[in-house]
Amino acid sequence: MLSRGGYDLLEQRIMEEKLKQQMDSTDSNEGPLNPPSPASRHEKWKLARTKLGGKMTSKKSCYC
């Protein structure tokens, strides 16, 4: 869920996590790393509505 900092802080956390994963998956002898791609809109939306336990903040609504 979002707290203080909103989407800016969420995007920063996503970028740090992607960079960490990239550093873990490559050897340090390969040279400089390319910066990770920015988080997509749907990725930020989904993470903003996910609780720490992994459940979504609201139930799925169906307008069938």
C-alpha atoms as one frame of an Amber mdcrd trajectory, in Angstrom:
protein
   0.000   0.000   0.000   1.065   3.545  -0.539   2.145   5.606   2.403   3.953
   8.901   2.595   5.890   9.480  -0.573   3.199   8.051  -2.833   4.019   6.835
  -6.319   7.387   8.642  -6.373   8.684   6.588  -3.451   7.130   3.416  -4.869
   8.851   3.978  -8.219  12.170   4.581  -6.452  11.807   1.306  -4.531  10.993
  -0.604  -7.720  14.051   0.824  -9.504  16.317  -0.072  -6.548  14.941  -3.629
  -6.500  15.437  -4.045 -10.264  19.007  -2.735 -10.000  19.741  -5.117  -7.117
  18.375  -8.071  -9.106  20.428  -7.037 -12.116  23.590  -6.792 -10.020  22.954
 -10.209  -8.450  22.383 -11.887 -11.815  25.505 -10.526 -13.548  29.184 -10.913
 -12.789  31.011  -7.882 -11.434  33.741  -8.377 -14.068  31.431  -7.526 -16.989
  31.831  -3.767 -16.635  29.237  -1.048 -16.047  25.571  -2.025 -15.869  22.809
  -0.513 -17.954  20.163   1.255 -15.859  16.974  -0.783 -15.393  13.867   0.163
 -17.335  11.336   2.323 -15.467   8.359   0.655 -13.842   5.253   0.407 -15.998
   1.987   2.047 -14.979   0.178  -1.217 -14.314   3.082  -2.526 -12.226   2.965
   0.569  -9.991  -0.841   0.397  -9.753  -0.760  -3.252  -8.721   1.973  -2.753
  -6.109   0.212   0.307  -4.685  -2.881  -1.788  -3.989  -1.113  -4.823  -2.506
  -0.846  -5.229   1.248   2.316  -6.468   2.971   0.793  -9.948   3.266   0.348
 -10.134  -0.507  -3.428  -9.626  -0.603  -5.120  -6.864  -2.569  -6.677  -3.952
  -0.665 -10.134  -4.393  -2.193 -12.190  -7.228  -3.566 -12.502  -7.819  -7.283
 -15.655  -6.237  -8.651 -17.412  -7.821 -11.538 -19.823  -5.835 -13.671 -21.025
  -8.828 -15.699
